[in-house]
Amino acid sequence: MAEEHTDDLRNVREEDDLTITTSLDEKYLVECIFYDMSQADPRSGKVRETRMWEFVGNGRTLRASVVDGLKSSEDDPDFPIHNEVWEQESEESIGYITDVRIHG
């Protein structure tokens, strides 16, 4: 069991068990099996972090990502950017994550 931390998607790490609620008002009890964070190339002048997760539960594999950063131009979007959660097998969106409860 992983260490305890606050209920925020950005705190979810591999081996965490959690309940995800989506914007479609569905709940998924899952385990995080993959977490990665990458940063934009500092030479580009863009200050960004992209976090990616992969979850498994009830025979499904789900993927989610969040992009955080600072605007480097007026054309940049507002951050953070929460991307839709996708079911890997069917490649269908299950909505956006609206709530996370980390069980450990």
Secondary structure by P-SEA (a helix, b strand, c coil): cccccccccccccccbbbbbbccccccccccccbbbbbbccccccccbbbbbbbbbcccbbbbbbbbbbcccccccccccccccccccccccccccccbbbbcc
